């Protein structure tokens, strides 16, 4: 089956309805055996050093993995995607623009889905049928999330992995469902994490140093029980249509929608603090101003670019934040 690369979460149901396989280029990049080498591919092609590592990694993954067609999200994600799309096209890769509407308005979202379906040679009705077929898969992703914060039997890294992978179901929906079901069954039979742990939320895009971040936090006596954007990738809401599903997806829209989602999680999941990750050279980092002014909870803002491991400086900041939360919780 033909693989279609995606630069971020898109209505994958449309891709599947068209008989193709979605391939999240972000996941291909960060899960590569040597992610820096993919950045090097982009820099060798002429990408500036001060370009976001994710954009360069996406380009490198598309080139190295032989992706011949890419859906580029030109509205609701990264502003650099517009030029990335041009460069990919210059390299002979077919590009298809997809833009989320400026606001989560039903008519505009429905039109965007119909236009994408027409471009891929399918229909919104066929994509809707795929959505219905994916309901059990998405329910299982929500269950691993519930087990994380309510039953306390899933680690932050497991939660991150399964939810971030829902953007393309690891390019194999059936395999993803089977493996996730196994993980859910295992989690249901585990002892819970310590009741006195620090309960953390993680806001912002998935971090480049995720592999080290979550285990380090647990070593320090904390656990991420809310991964904001990763959870959004899994489409956690019970909806009646594909349009509603992507209208309720908070990431592409104004920060106020994200804050409402995070605020609910703060109360429901009894969060002690939030780690807000921002990517170097990304316009979304400015949103930290709004998060801090609207959320009444301790927030530590951390930054990353092409550093796939935790620096000693970052470890010290995380440890200090955990100590402060522990002191606040005990007092």
N, C-alpha and C positions, 0 to 999 in steps of 0.2 A: 504493500500500500504506500501511496505517496505521503511523505512527511511534509507538513507545513509548519515552518518556524513561527513563533510568536514572540514579540518583544516584551510582553507582559500579559496578564490575564485578559482574554477576550472571550466572547461567547463560543466556547469550544464545541458546544452542541452543534453549531453550524458546520464546523470543520468535520466533525464525525458524521453528520448527515450527508456531507458531500463525499463520503467514502475515503476520507484522508485521516491521517494521524497528526494530532497537534504535538508540537515539540517546543517546550518552553526553553528558549535560548539562554535564559538566566540560569535555569537548572543545569543545562548542559555545561555552561561555563563554570559554575561554582563546584559542580561535582566531578569535574575533569581531574585526572590524576595530576595534572600540572597546570592549574589556572593561570599562573603568571605567564606561561608560554602563549596563552591565548591573547593576553594583553599585548605581548610582544608582537604577535601577528598584526594587530591593529596599529601599533606604533611604527612597525616597519612599513605599513601601508601609508603612513603619514598622519595618523591621528595625533593631535597635540598631547603633550605630557599632562596638561591640566584638564583633560577631558575625563569625566567620570569613568572609573574602572569598569562599571557595569556595561556602559555603552561599548567600550573597547572589547570587553569580554564577550558580549553578544555578537559583535562583528567577528571576532576570532572564532567563536563556536560555529557560526554560520559557515564560515569559510572552511574550517577544518573538518566539519561533519558533513560537508557536501550538501547543505540545504539549498534547494533550488528555488524555493518560494517562501516568502516571509510576509506575515501580516504585521504591519508596523502601526502601533497605536500612536496616532498623531494628535489626539486630544484626550486629556485626562490622565496623562502619564508624564513622560520626560520630554522636555522641549527639544532636547538634542536628537530625538528620534526622527525629526523631519530631515535633518542633514544625513543621519545614518541611513535613512531610506534612499536618499539620492546616491550615496556611496555604494550601497548594496546593488542598486540598479546599475550603476556604472560598472560593477564587477560581473554583470550578467545574471544577477539573481532577480527573479520576478518579485516585485513588491506590491502589496495591496494595502492601501491606507485604511485604517479604521479609527473613527473618532467617537468617543463617548460625548453625549451632549453636554453643554456647559452646566446644565442643571438636570437632576434626575426626573425629567418630565416624560410621561408615558408615551405620548405621540412621537416625540423625537427619538426616544430609545427604540421604539418599535420600528421606526423607519431605518435606523442605523442597522438593525438586525436584518431587515428585509434586503437592504442594499448589499450587505455582506453575503447573504445567502445567494442572491442573484449573481454576484461576482464569482462565487465558488460553484455555481451550477446546481444549486439546490433551492429549497424554499423554507420559509419561516415555519410552515406547518410540519415539514419533515424534521426540522430542528426541534420543534416542540415535542415531537414524538421521542426524540433522543433524550430530551430533558426528562420526560416521564420515566424512561428506562434507567436514567442515572439517579433517580430518587433514592433507591436503596444504598447506593454508593455514597451519596452525600450525607445520608442519615448516619452511616457508619463513621464518617469523618467527624460528624457532630458528636457522636458517641465517644470517640477517643478524646475529644475536647472536654466533654462532660466528665469523663473519668479522670481527667487531669486536675480539674479544679474542685469537683464535688466529691469524688471518691478518693482523690489524692493518690492514685496508683500509677500515674503516667508522668515520666520526666519531662522537663521543658524541651529537651532536644528531641524526644520522640514526638511530642506535640508539634514542634516546629517542622519536623520532617514530613509527617503525614499530611499536615495542612498545606504546607508550601507545595507539596507534590500534587495537590488537587488542581493545580493550574493546568496540568496536562495529563494527570493520572499516570505519570511516569511512562507516557507513550504506550500504555497497555492497560486499558480500563479493567479488563477481566482480571489480569494479574494483580493490579493494584487492589481490587476488591478482595481477592482471596488473601493476599498478604496482610491487608489491613484488618480483615476479619480475624486472622490468627493473632495479630497484635492485641486486638480488643479482648479476645478470649483470655489471653495471657494476663492482661492488665486486670481483668475482673477477678482473678484468683491470686493476686499479689497482696502482700501486706502494704498498708498505707505508708506514705512518707511521714516523718515525725510531725506531731501536731504543733510543735513550737517553732517550726521553720518560718523564715521570712517569705511572705507571699508576694511575688513580683508580677508586674505587668510589663510587657515589652511592646513599645509603640514604634511605629515607623517601618520602613521597608526592611525585609529580611537582611541581616548583617552579613558582610563578607566573612567574618570570623565566627560564624555560628558554631562550627565544629568544636571550638574551644570555649566559647562563651558560656553555654548552658552547663556543661560539666563543672566549670570553674565556679559558677554561682552556687551550684549544689554543694561543692566542696566548702564553700563559705557559709553554708547553712541556709541557703535560700533556694527557691525554685520558681521558675516562670510558670504561672498558671493561666496566663492570658497573653497570647501572641496576636496582636491586633490585626496586622495586614495578612499574616498567614491564615488566620481564621476567615478573613474576608475572601481570600482565594477559594476557600472551600464552599462558599455560598451557603451559609449556615441557616438561612431563613426558610421557613415553610411557605412556599408561594404557589400561585395558581397559573403562572405563565412565565415564559422565558423573558419577556419584557420586564415583568415585575422583579424577577431574579436579578437582572443586571441594573435595574433602577435602584434596588436596595443595596447594591454593592457600593460601599462608601468611598473606596480609594480614589476613583476618578473625579469626585465632586468636591465641593467646598469643604474646608476643614471643619466647619460646624457639624457636618454629618459624622465625621470621624470622632469628634469630641463627644457627641451624644452617645455613640457606641462605646467609647472608652469609659465615659462617666458611668454608664450602666454597669460595665464590668467591674469598676472600682468597688461599687456597692455589693453587687451580686457575688463576686469572687473574693471579697474581703481583702483587697490588695493593700499591702503596707507601703508600697512605693512603685514607681514606674521608671524604667530605663527607656529613654527615647533615643533611638539610633538615627543619625543623619549621615547621609553619604556626602563625601567631599565633592564640591563643585555642583551640588544639586540644589535647584531652586526651592525644593520642599523643606530644606533646612530652616528657611525663614519662618515656617509654620511653628517652629518651637516657641516663638513669641506668643502665639495664640494659645497653644497647649498650656503653657505655664500660667497664663492669665486666667484661663477658664477652669482648670482642674485643681481642686483643693486636695492635693496629695504631693508628697515629696517626689521630685523628678530629677533624675541624673541624665544629662544629655551627653552622649558619647558619639564620636565620629569615626568613620572608617573610609578607606579608599581601596588600596591594593594590598592591605595588610591582612593576610589570611590567618594570622595568629594574634593572640593578645600580647601587646607590649607590656613591659614591666610597669610603665607609667599608667596604662589603662587598668592593669590588675590592682594597682594601689588605689586608684580612684574607686573601683568597684568595691574593694574591701572596705574603704572608708565609708562609702554609701551604705553598705550592709551594716557596719558598726553603728552608724547613726540611726538606721531603721530599727535595729535591735534595741538600742537604748531608748528610743521613742516608744517602742512597743512594750518594753518592760516597765516604763514609768507611767 
